[in-house]
Amino acid sequence: MNQNFISKIKESLSSVLPITILVLILHLTIVPMPSGTLLMFIFGAVLLVMGMGLFTLGADVSMMIMGEKIGSYLTQTRKIWLLIPVTFLMGVMITIAEPDLQVLARQTPGVPDPVLIWAVAIGVGIFLVVAFLRTLLQIKLSYILIGLYCIVFLLAAFTPSNFIAVAFDSGGVTTGPITVPFIMALGIGMAAVRSDKTSQEDSFGLVALCSVGPILAVLLLGLFYRPSGSDYTAITVSDSNNILYILNEFWHNLPEYMEEVAIALFPILVFFIIFQIFALKLPKKQLIKMGIGMLYTYVGLVLFLTGVNVGFMPAGYFIGSQIISGPFRWLLIPLGMLIGFVIVAAEPAVHVLNKQVEDISEGMITGKAMKLSLSIGVGISVGLAMLRVSTGLSIWYLIIPGYLLSLVMTFFVPPIFTSVAFDSGGVASGPMTATFLLPMAMGACDAVNGNILMDAFGIVAMVAMTPLITIQGLGILYRIRLRSKPVPENMDESISDGFIYFDIEDSEFTDELIFDSDTVSAEEKNI
């Protein structure tokens, strides 16, 4: 376990270091931050490294196992009367406790926090049921997504314009570090019960559908609420360089996040204990290991959320406000793209997704390819979001062509890439987006006296949208490369749903087939 922990810390350090270095460079050049804000940011970065390392280590041996076991059991029972209420309740309870949603609710003016949280939670619960039924009935994901997004845009046409961005943002923040590992594991557990050739692609897609429910729910809220953004409270920036004051700020906020994470993990533990008593009956040794993993998950997430909320949020707000109001205003868009490119690596749920995608696809989609595609997508999205802040461009001009392109692409890529792409959209827009990129957009918007709801909000939506295009672009590249390779005579090829499956016997072809053959073990290469 110690060796694994060191490995996870190194991995999280490599993820957090780029954004930390970038912010320090900005401080030393064009955006000198108050000493208190800078110290809080640095201390927050340290907490991020420790927190992400513990979280990913714990999630591997706790939440992922819990989700897979529960998903497998629900699928094996084939009892719809049991599956529907249990799945709905799981979706609602887990979402209510999702820290990302709490952050968005606190920053959304004009709507009571409990109303927004419950509306989003019910939306996730309903669509988690839809996702389970889709997996059981083996309905193609692209057909469901096209139908749902048609409903989304139809409903959005009747919703006040200043509520559109908030609605699409809510779809991104609900799939955060708590929900993603558990929901993804549910899908993997359900698909593992099936032995057909489409089970691999059907193990993904739950996060994608769970992201649609909140959008519809908040659009419906927009028919009853008319927020103006005038009651928005700006983020305070500290200028104290007293170390004791800085440490006290983190210590003072720590209990709040300890409570939040405890509440977030509690529903998952309750569901697992119920299933363990009445159905799973896992051995005691495995339960102890999972309990230790859950403790790692708890401590890691507490440290992570404390770091990003106390240390990163003020820094993001200050950077956005200073750049757009200074002589380097033109840098806001390219700088936003650069920050978006490096910050996605610091999302804890992204690491979980990349690992699961590489494992389930058996190296067909490598972690390196996923990371690069997500970074490019998020970089583009943040650049577009900063363009909106600078110009007041309506979000309609971006999300309509963006989603239209992503839905059209579903007809031209292998199905597994569609499932992974739409899952990635929700995963990429996690706590780092809500606590650094969104405050950065708010700071810029405040500086130019823009409309917070219409111009600043929407950045989470953009971050959730662009990976749909870049990951599916990866799928198109994969298909082109696959078709350009001659099929060896000793390989049995079959084609289904536009995807090519092989019984691999030729190790040389295997190295070329997979994007990064370094990720394949020596034993796998010698099959």
C-alpha positions in Angstrom: 0.0 0.0 0.0 2.9 2.4 0.8 4.4 1.9 -2.6 1.0 2.5 -4.2 0.6 5.7 -2.2 4.0 7.0 -3.3 3.0 6.2 -6.9 -0.3 8.1 -6.5 1.4 11.1 -4.9 3.9 11.3 -7.8 1.0 11.1 -10.2 -1.0 13.8 -8.5 2.2 16.0 -8.2 2.7 15.7 -12.0 -1.0 16.8 -12.4 -1.0 19.8 -10.1 2.5 21.1 -10.8 1.7 22.5 -14.3 -1.2 24.8 -13.1 0.9 25.8 -10.0 3.9 26.8 -12.1 1.7 28.7 -14.6 0.0 30.7 -11.8 3.4 31.5 -10.3 4.7 32.7 -13.7 1.7 34.9 -14.0 2.3 36.3 -10.5 6.0 37.1 -11.4 5.1 38.7 -14.7 1.8 40.3 -15.6 -0.6 39.5 -12.6 1.2 40.1 -9.3 -1.1 38.7 -6.7 -1.5 40.0 -3.1 0.9 38.0 -0.8 -1.9 36.5 1.2 -3.7 35.2 -2.0 -0.4 33.8 -3.3 0.4 32.0 0.0 -3.1 30.5 0.1 -2.8 29.3 -3.4 0.6 27.6 -2.7 -0.7 26.0 0.4 -3.8 24.9 -1.5 -1.6 23.3 -4.1 0.1 21.2 -1.5 -3.2 20.0 -0.1 -4.3 19.2 -3.7 -1.3 16.9 -4.2 -1.9 15.0 -1.0 -5.6 14.9 -1.4 -5.6 13.7 -4.9 -3.1 11.0 -4.1 -5.1 9.7 -1.2 -8.4 10.0 -3.1 -7.3 8.0 -6.2 -5.7 5.3 -4.0 -8.8 4.9 -1.9 -11.3 5.0 -4.8 -9.5 2.1 -6.5 -10.1 -0.2 -3.6 -13.4 1.1 -2.1 -15.9 3.0 -4.3 -15.0 1.2 -7.5 -15.4 -2.2 -5.9 -18.6 -1.2 -4.2 -20.1 0.1 -7.5 -19.1 -2.9 -9.5 -20.5 -5.4 -6.9 -23.8 -3.5 -6.6 -24.1 -3.1 -10.4 -23.5 -6.8 -11.0 -26.1 -7.8 -8.4 -28.8 -5.5 -9.8 -28.2 -6.8 -13.3 -28.2 -10.5 -12.3 -31.5 -10.2 -10.4 -33.4 -8.9 -13.6 -36.1 -7.6 -11.2 -37.2 -4.3 -12.7 -39.4 -3.6 -9.6 -36.2 -3.7 -7.5 -33.9 -2.1 -10.0 -35.9 1.1 -10.7 -36.5 2.4 -7.1 -33.1 1.4 -5.8 -31.3 3.0 -8.8 -33.4 6.2 -8.5 -32.7 6.5 -4.8 -29.0 5.9 -5.2 -28.8 8.7 -7.9 -30.7 11.2 -5.7 -28.9 10.5 -2.5 -25.4 10.6 -4.1 -26.1 13.7 -6.0 -27.5 15.7 -3.1 -24.2 15.1 -1.3 -21.9 15.9 -4.3 -19.5 18.7 -3.2 -19.4 20.2 -6.8 -23.1 20.7 -6.7 -22.9 22.5 -3.3 -20.3 24.8 -4.8 -22.4 25.7 -7.9 -25.5 26.2 -5.7 -23.7 28.7 -3.5 -22.5 30.6 -6.5 -25.9 30.7 -8.3 -27.8 33.9 -7.3 -31.6 34.0 -7.4 -32.4 30.4 -6.7 -32.5 28.9 -3.1 -29.7 26.4 -2.7 -32.0 23.5 -1.5 -34.3 24.0 -4.5 -31.5 23.8 -7.0 -29.8 20.9 -5.3 -33.0 18.8 -5.0 -34.1 19.5 -8.6 -30.7 18.4 -9.9 -30.6 15.3 -7.7 -34.0 14.2 -8.9 -32.9 14.7 -12.5 -29.8 12.5 -11.9 -31.9 9.8 -10.2 -34.4 9.6 -13.1 -31.6 9.4 -15.7 -29.6 6.9 -13.7 -32.6 4.6 -14.0 -32.7 5.4 -17.8 -29.0 4.5 -18.0 -29.5 1.2 -16.2 -32.5 0.3 -18.4 -30.5 1.2 -21.5 -27.7 -1.2 -20.5 -30.1 -4.0 -19.8 -32.1 -3.5 -23.0 -28.9 -2.9 -25.0 -30.3 0.3 -26.7 -27.7 2.3 -28.6 -26.5 5.3 -26.6 -26.3 7.7 -29.6 -30.0 7.3 -30.3 -31.0 8.2 -26.7 -28.6 11.1 -26.6 -29.9 12.6 -29.8 -33.5 12.4 -28.5 -32.7 13.8 -25.1 -30.7 16.8 -26.4 -33.5 17.6 -28.9 -35.8 17.9 -25.8 -33.1 19.9 -24.0 -32.9 22.5 -26.7 -36.6 22.6 -27.2 -37.2 23.3 -23.5 -34.3 25.8 -23.5 -36.2 27.9 -26.1 -38.8 28.6 -23.5 -36.4 29.3 -20.6 -35.2 32.8 -19.7 -31.9 33.5 -21.4 -30.1 34.3 -18.1 -30.9 30.7 -16.9 -29.5 28.8 -19.9 -25.9 28.9 -18.8 -26.7 27.8 -15.3 -28.7 24.8 -16.6 -25.9 23.5 -18.7 -23.4 24.1 -16.0 -25.4 22.0 -13.6 -25.1 19.0 -16.0 -21.3 19.2 -15.6 -20.9 19.7 -11.9 -23.1 16.9 -10.8 -20.7 14.3 -12.1 -17.9 15.0 -9.7 -15.3 13.1 -7.6 -18.0 11.3 -5.6 -20.5 10.3 -8.3 -18.1 9.5 -11.1 -16.2 6.6 -9.6 -19.3 5.0 -8.1 -21.6 5.5 -11.2 -18.8 4.3 -13.6 -18.3 1.2 -11.5 -22.0 0.5 -11.5 -21.9 0.5 -15.3 -18.8 -1.7 -15.4 -20.5 -4.1 -12.9 -23.6 -4.3 -15.0 -21.8 -4.8 -18.3 -19.6 -7.5 -16.7 -22.6 -9.8 -16.2 -23.2 -9.8 -20.0 -20.9 -11.7 -22.3 -21.9 -10.3 -25.6 -19.5 -8.2 -27.7 -21.2 -4.9 -27.0 -20.9 -5.2 -23.3 -17.6 -3.4 -23.4 -19.0 -0.2 -24.9 -22.2 -0.4 -22.7 -20.0 -0.3 -19.5 -19.7 3.4 -20.3 -22.5 6.0 -20.8 -24.0 6.2 -17.4 -22.2 9.4 -16.6 -23.3 10.8 -19.9 -27.0 10.2 -19.3 -26.8 11.4 -15.7 -25.5 14.7 -17.0 -28.6 15.3 -19.1 -31.1 15.0 -16.1 -29.8 18.1 -14.3 -29.9 20.2 -17.4 -33.6 19.4 -17.9 -34.4 19.9 -14.3 -32.7 23.3 -14.1 -34.3 24.4 -17.3 -37.7 23.6 -15.8 -36.7 25.7 -12.7 -36.1 28.6 -15.1 -39.8 28.7 -15.9 -40.5 29.6 -12.2 -37.5 31.7 -11.2 -36.3 35.0 -12.6 -32.8 35.6 -11.2 -31.1 38.8 -12.2 -27.6 38.2 -10.8 -27.8 41.5 -8.8 -27.6 39.6 -5.5 -24.3 38.0 -6.4 -21.6 38.4 -3.8 -18.1 38.8 -5.1 -15.3 36.5 -3.9 -13.0 38.2 -1.3 -9.2 38.3 -2.0 -6.9 38.2 1.0 -3.9 40.5 1.2 -2.5 39.3 4.5 0.9 37.8 4.5 0.7 36.5 8.0 1.4 32.7 7.9 -0.8 32.1 11.0 -3.7 33.9 9.4 -3.3 31.8 6.2 -3.2 28.6 8.2 -6.2 29.7 10.3 -8.2 30.2 7.1 -7.6 26.6 6.0 -8.1 25.3 9.6 -11.3 27.3 10.0 -12.8 25.9 6.7 -11.6 22.3 7.3 -14.6 21.2 9.4 -17.0 22.4 6.8 -15.5 20.1 4.1 -15.1 17.3 6.6 -18.9 17.4 7.1 -19.6 17.8 3.4 -17.5 14.8 2.4 -18.9 12.7 5.3 -22.5 13.5 4.1 -21.4 12.7 0.5 -20.0 9.3 1.3 -22.7 8.3 3.8 -25.3 7.3 1.2 -22.8 5.1 -0.7 -21.8 3.3 2.5 -25.5 2.8 3.5 -26.3 1.3 0.1 -23.3 -1.0 0.2 -23.9 -2.2 3.8 -27.5 -3.1 2.9 -26.4 -5.0 -0.2 -23.6 -6.6 1.8 -26.0 -7.9 4.5 -28.8 -9.1 2.1 -27.0 -10.1 -1.1 -23.2 -9.6 -1.6 -21.8 -11.3 1.6 -18.2 -10.4 0.7 -15.4 -11.9 2.9 -14.2 -10.1 6.0 -10.7 -9.5 4.6 -12.0 -7.7 1.5 -14.4 -5.6 3.7 -11.5 -4.5 5.9 -9.5 -3.5 2.8 -12.4 -1.6 1.4 -12.9 0.2 4.7 -9.3 1.4 4.7 -9.8 2.5 1.1 -12.9 4.5 2.0 -10.9 6.2 4.8 -8.3 7.2 2.3 -11.0 8.4 0.0 -12.5 10.5 2.8 -9.3 12.1 3.9 -8.1 12.7 0.4 -11.3 14.4 -0.7 -11.4 16.6 2.4 -7.9 17.8 1.7 -8.6 18.3 -2.0 -11.8 20.4 -1.5 -10.2 22.5 1.3 -7.3 23.2 -1.0 -9.3 24.2 -4.1 -12.0 26.2 -2.3 -9.8 28.1 0.1 -6.6 28.3 -1.9 -7.6 28.3 -5.6 -10.9 30.1 -5.8 -9.5 33.6 -4.7 -6.5 33.2 -7.1 -8.8 32.4 -10.0 -11.0 35.3 -9.3 -8.1 37.7 -9.0 -6.3 36.6 -12.1 -9.5 37.0 -14.2 -10.3 40.4 -12.9 -6.8 41.8 -13.3 -6.1 40.5 -16.7 -9.2 41.8 -18.4 -8.9 45.3 -16.7 -5.2 45.7 -17.4 -3.0 46.4 -20.4 -2.8 42.7 -21.3 -6.6 42.2 -21.8 -6.0 40.5 -25.1 -4.2 37.7 -23.2 -7.4 36.6 -21.5 -8.4 34.2 -24.3 -5.1 32.5 -25.0 -4.2 32.4 -21.3 -7.6 30.8 -20.6 -6.9 28.1 -23.2 -3.5 27.4 -21.6 -5.0 27.2 -18.1 -7.7 24.9 -19.4 -5.2 22.7 -21.1 -3.2 22.1 -17.9 -5.9 22.2 -15.3 -7.9 19.2 -16.5 -5.1 16.9 -15.3 -5.7 18.1 -11.7 -9.4 16.8 -11.8 -9.4 13.7 -9.5 -12.3 12.1 -11.5 -10.3 12.3 -14.7 -7.7 10.0 -13.3 -10.4 7.5 -12.4 -11.9 7.7 -15.9 -8.6 7.4 -17.7 -7.7 4.3 -15.8 -11.1 2.6 -16.3 -11.2 3.4 -20.0 -7.7 1.9 -20.5 -8.6 -1.2 -18.4 -12.0 -1.8 -20.0 -10.8 -1.1 -23.6 -7.8 -3.4 -23.0 -5.4 -0.7 -24.1 -7.4 0.2 -27.2 -7.9 3.7 -25.8 -4.7 4.6 -23.9 -4.5 6.9 -20.9 -2.1 9.2 -22.8 -4.5 9.6 -25.7 -7.4 10.3 -23.3 -5.4 12.8 -21.3 -4.3 14.7 -24.4 -7.8 14.7 -26.0 -9.4 16.0 -22.8 -6.7 18.7 -22.3 -7.2 19.9 -25.9 -11.0 19.9 -25.4 -10.9 21.8 -22.1 -8.3 24.3 -23.4 -10.6 25.2 -26.3 -13.7 25.4 -24.1 -12.0 27.8 -21.6 -10.8 30.0 -24.5 -14.4 30.1 -25.8 -15.7 30.9 -22.3 -13.3 33.8 -22.0 -14.4 35.0 -25.4 -18.0 35.1 -24.1 -16.9 37.1 -21.1 -14.9 39.6 -23.2 -17.6 40.1 -25.9 -20.9 39.2 -24.3 -21.4 36.5 -26.9 -24.6 34.5 -26.3 -23.9 30.9 -25.2 -26.4 29.8 -27.9 -23.9 30.5 -30.6 -21.5 27.9 -29.1 -23.6 25.1 -27.5 -25.9 24.6 -30.5 -23.2 24.0 -33.1 -21.0 22.2 -30.5 -23.7 19.7 -29.5 -24.9 19.3 -33.1 -21.4 18.4 -34.2 -20.9 16.0 -31.4 -24.2 14.2 -32.0 -23.5 14.0 -35.8 -20.1 12.5 -35.0 -21.8 9.6 -33.1 -22.7 8.1 -36.5 -19.0 8.0 -37.7 -17.1 6.6 -34.7 -16.9 3.2 -32.9 -19.7 3.1 -30.3 -17.2 2.8 -27.4 -15.7 6.2 -28.3 -19.2 7.8 -28.2 -19.9 6.4 -24.7 -16.4 7.4 -23.4 -16.7 10.9 -25.0 -20.0 11.7 -23.4 -18.8 10.4 -20.1 -15.7 12.5 -20.4 -17.7 15.7 -20.8 -19.2 15.3 -17.3 -15.9 14.1 -15.7 -13.8 17.0 -17.1 -16.0 19.6 -15.4 -15.2 18.8 -11.8 -14.2 20.8 -8.7 -11.2 22.4 -10.4 -13.6 24.0 -13.0 -16.1 25.1 -10.3 -13.5 26.6 -8.0 -10.8 28.0 -10.3 -12.1 28.5 -13.8 -15.6 29.7 -12.9 -14.3 32.2 -10.4 -11.8 33.4 -13.0 -14.7 34.0 -15.4 -16.6 35.8 -12.6 -13.6 38.0 -11.8 -13.3 39.0 -15.5 -17.0 39.6 -15.7 -17.2 41.7 -12.6 -14.3 43.8 -13.9 -16.2 44.7 -17.1 -19.6 45.0 -15.3 -21.0 42.1 -17.2 -23.9 39.9 -16.4 -22.7 37.1 -14.1 -25.5 34.7 -15.0 -25.3 35.2 -18.7 -21.6 35.7 -19.3 -19.6 34.1 -16.5 -21.8 31.0 -16.0 -21.6 28.7 -18.9 -17.9 27.9 -18.5 -18.7 24.6 -16.9 -21.0 23.8 -19.8 -18.3 24.6 -22.3 -15.8 22.4 -20.4 -18.4 19.6 -20.5 -19.1 20.0 -24.2 -15.8 20.2 -26.1 -14.5 16.7 -24.9 -17.4 15.2 -26.7 -15.9 16.4 -29.9 -12.2 15.8 -29.2 -12.7 12.2 -27.8 -14.9 11.3 -30.7 -12.2 12.8 -33.0 -9.8 10.3 -31.4 -12.3 7.6 -32.4 -12.3 8.8 -36.0 -8.5 8.8 -36.0 -8.5 5.2 -34.5 -10.9 4.0 -37.3 -8.8 5.6 -40.0 -5.6 3.9 -38.6 -7.4 0.6 -38.2 -8.7 0.6 -41.8 -5.3 1.5 -43.2 -3.8 -1.6 -41.7 -3.9 -4.9 -43.6 -5.6 -7.7 -41.6 -3.1 -10.6 -41.2 -4.2 -13.9 -42.6 -4.1 -15.6 -39.1 -6.6 -13.1 -37.6 -10.3 -13.8 -37.4 -12.2 -10.5 -38.1 -15.9 -9.7 -37.5 -17.7 -6.5 -37.9 -20.6 -5.3 -35.8 -22.1 -1.8 -35.5 -19.2 -0.3 -37.4 -16.7 -1.6 -35.0 -14.1 -4.2 -35.7 -13.4 -7.1 -33.3 -10.3 -9.3 -33.6 -9.1 -12.6 -32.1 -5.6 -11.4 -31.7 -2.8 -13.9 -32.5 -0.2 -11.7 -34.1 1.8 -9.7 -31.5 3.4 -7.4 -34.1 0.0 -6.3 -35.3 -1.1 -5.7 -31.7 1.6 -3.2 -31.1 0.5 -1.2 -34.1 -3.2 -1.6 -33.3 -3.0 0.1 -29.9 -2.1 3.8 -29.8 0.6 3.4 -27.2 2.1 -0.1 -27.0 4.1 0.9 -24.0 1.0 0.5 -21.9 0.7 -3.2 -22.8 2.5 -5.6 -20.6 5.0 -8.1 -21.9 2.7 -11.0 -21.2 -0.1 -9.3 -23.2 2.2 -8.7 -26.1 3.1 -12.4 -26.2 -0.5 -13.7 -26.4 
